[in-house]
Structure formats: C-alpha cells, structure tokens
C-alpha cells in the first residue's frame, strides 16, 4: 500500500511539474502530459462533488 501511495505521489508531483513547464513553453510531450494532468484533476474534483451531493441528499 505504501508503494502504491508513493507512486501516486510521484505521478502527482511530475504532473504538476509538467503543468508549470508547459506554461513556460515546454516541448510538445510536456504539454500533452500537462493536459492529461489537468483533465485527471478535473475528474477527481468532479467525483468529489458528486459524492458530497449524494451524502447531502
């Protein structure tokens, strides 16, 4: 379990780094990774909202 959390943390940090690098005009693959990171973050954020709604209702 600790290894899995470590991998998730490493991917999160790498994704954030890619977003910053892409904002400064990095190569194409960095922009692709940054876009994937932002989309994944948005999906996680939306799933949190839907679970909160189902608890409140």
Secondary structure by P-SEA (a helix, b strand, c coil): caaaaaaaaaaaaaaaaaaaaaaacccaaaaaaaaaaaaaaaaaaaaaaaaaaaaac
